Amino acid sequence: MEKSPIADTSQDRFTQIPTGKILLWLIMVSIVMLFAGLTSGYIVRQAESNWQIFDLPKMLDYSTGVIILSSWSLIMGQMAIKKNQTKNLSIFLVITLLLGIAFCITQFAAWSELVRMGIYFTGNPSGSFLYVLTAIHLAHLVGGIIYLTNVTIRSLMGSYSADNHLGIELCGILWHFLGLLWVYLYIFVNVVR
């Protein structure tokens, strides 16, 4: 089985930081730049004509709660592996994975709410931006779910221990980053109306 480049355990010879961690940081910086550009565009476009203000779907509130719970369950898993509690790690990883899938479902439900409200992807810049922001975040979260699935399977196979848990650490960094990014977007679209 070929190793994922993110789970690479080799270290940079200058910094002694695992190569996978450096790669992950670069990925996260590029994601931050993408969303900084999108939210800046949102603010600039809002000043122009035909910007429609509407109530946000309630399902976005549930999405936020679900993603916060998923970060909590992953933290519990990270604490478990540091104590070499591999069974608890697997349980918390499965919970995190299920919550990640639930987050995806709530996003689709939020889009359905928007359609019921008459807010479509086209014809309304404020609606378009909301669809784009949530869809691009969801695409990144699906990538996180794929990585989390890999880590969960490896955990169920007994690949991690208190001395060998870099994959869990990297997955946690990515997952918590995506959770914080969602909280930022949620606050942003609620405040910048």
C-alpha positions in Angstrom: 0.0 0.0 0.0 1.5 3.3 -1.1 1.9 6.0 1.6 0.0 9.3 1.3 2.3 12.2 0.8 0.6 14.0 3.8 1.5 11.1 6.0 5.1 11.1 5.0 7.3 10.6 8.1 10.5 11.9 6.5 11.8 15.2 7.9 13.1 18.3 6.3 16.8 18.2 7.0 16.9 21.9 8.0 13.9 22.2 10.2 13.5 18.7 11.5 9.7 19.1 10.8 8.0 16.1 9.1 7.7 16.7 5.4 3.9 15.9 5.5 3.4 18.7 8.1 5.2 21.2 5.8 3.0 20.1 2.9 -0.1 20.4 5.0 0.8 23.9 6.1 1.3 24.9 2.4 -2.1 23.4 1.5 -3.8 25.3 4.4 -2.1 28.6 3.4 -3.4 28.2 -0.1 -6.9 27.5 1.2 -6.8 30.6 3.4 -5.7 32.7 0.4 -8.6 31.3 -1.7 -11.2 32.1 1.0 -9.6 35.5 1.7 -10.1 36.3 -2.0 -13.7 35.0 -2.0 -14.7 36.9 1.1 -13.0 40.1 -0.1 -15.0 39.7 -3.4 -18.2 39.2 -1.4 -17.6 42.6 0.4 -16.7 44.4 -2.8 -19.7 43.0 -4.7 -22.1 43.8 -1.9 -21.5 47.5 -2.5 -22.9 47.2 -6.0 -26.6 47.0 -7.1 -29.0 44.1 -6.9 -27.5 42.6 -3.7 -30.5 40.9 -2.0 -30.5 40.4 1.7 -32.3 37.3 2.9 -32.4 35.1 6.0 -29.8 32.4 6.1 -31.0 28.8 6.2 -31.4 27.5 9.7 -29.6 24.4 8.6 -26.3 26.4 8.6 -26.7 26.7 12.4 -26.9 22.9 12.6 -23.9 22.6 10.3 -21.9 24.7 12.6 -22.8 22.6 15.7 -22.0 19.4 13.8 -18.6 20.5 12.7 -17.7 21.7 16.2 -18.8 18.4 17.7 -16.6 16.6 15.1 -13.6 18.6 16.2 -14.3 17.6 19.8 -14.6 13.9 18.9 -11.3 14.1 17.0 -9.6 15.8 20.0 -10.9 12.9 22.2 -9.3 10.5 19.7 -6.0 12.3 19.7 -6.0 12.2 23.5 -6.8 8.5 23.4 -3.9 7.6 21.1 -1.4 9.6 23.3 -2.5 7.2 26.1 -2.1 4.2 23.7 -5.9 3.6 23.9 -6.2 2.4 20.3 -9.8 1.1 20.7 -11.0 4.5 21.9 -9.1 6.2 19.1 -11.0 4.1 16.5 -14.3 4.8 18.2 -13.7 8.6 18.2 -12.4 8.5 14.6 -15.6 6.7 13.5 -17.7 9.3 15.4 -15.8 12.1 13.7 -16.2 10.5 10.3 -20.0 10.1 10.8 -20.2 13.8 12.0 -18.3 14.8 8.9 -20.8 13.0 6.7 -23.6 14.6 8.7 -22.1 18.0 8.0 -22.2 17.3 4.3 -25.9 16.3 4.6 -26.7 19.5 6.4 -25.0 21.5 3.6 -27.2 19.9 1.0 -30.2 20.5 3.3 -29.2 24.2 3.6 -29.1 24.5 -0.2 -32.6 22.9 -0.4 -33.8 25.6 2.1 -32.3 28.3 -0.2 -34.2 26.9 -3.2 -37.4 26.8 -1.2 -36.8 30.4 -0.3 -36.4 31.3 -4.0 -32.6 31.9 -3.7 -30.8 30.3 -6.6 -27.2 30.1 -7.7 -27.9 32.6 -10.5 -29.8 35.9 -10.6 -28.8 37.1 -7.2 -25.2 37.8 -6.3 -25.6 37.4 -2.6 -27.1 33.9 -3.1 -24.4 33.1 -5.6 -21.7 34.0 -3.1 -23.3 31.9 -0.4 -23.5 28.9 -2.7 -19.9 29.3 -3.8 -18.5 29.8 -0.3 -20.3 26.8 1.1 -19.7 24.6 -1.9 -15.9 25.3 -2.0 -15.7 24.6 1.7 -17.7 21.4 1.3 -15.3 20.3 -1.5 -12.4 20.8 0.9 -14.2 19.0 3.7 -14.9 16.0 1.4 -11.1 15.9 0.9 -10.7 15.9 4.7 -13.3 13.1 4.9 -11.3 11.0 2.4 -8.2 11.5 4.5 -10.1 10.8 7.7 -11.5 7.6 6.2 -7.9 6.5 5.4 -6.8 7.3 8.9 -9.8 5.5 10.4 -9.2 2.4 8.4 -5.5 2.4 9.4 -6.6 2.9 13.0 -8.9 -0.1 12.8 -6.0 -2.2 11.4 -3.9 -1.2 14.5 -1.4 1.1 12.6 -1.2 3.7 15.3 0.2 3.8 18.8 1.4 6.3 21.4 4.8 6.4 19.6 3.5 6.4 16.1 0.6 8.7 15.5 1.8 11.3 12.9 -1.1 10.4 10.6 -3.6 11.2 13.4 -1.8 14.5 14.2 -1.9 15.6 10.5 -5.5 14.6 10.1 -6.4 16.5 13.2 -4.6 19.7 12.0 -6.5 19.5 8.7 -9.8 18.7 10.3 -9.6 21.4 13.0 -8.5 23.9 10.3 -11.5 23.1 8.2 -13.8 23.4 11.2 -12.3 26.8 12.1 -12.7 27.9 8.5 -16.3 27.0 8.6 -16.9 28.9 11.8 -15.2 31.9 10.1 -17.5 31.6 7.1 -20.5 31.2 9.3 -19.7 34.3 11.3 -18.8 36.2 8.1 -22.0 35.6 6.3 -24.1 36.3 9.4 -22.3 39.6 10.1 -21.5 41.0 6.6 -25.1 41.2 5.3 
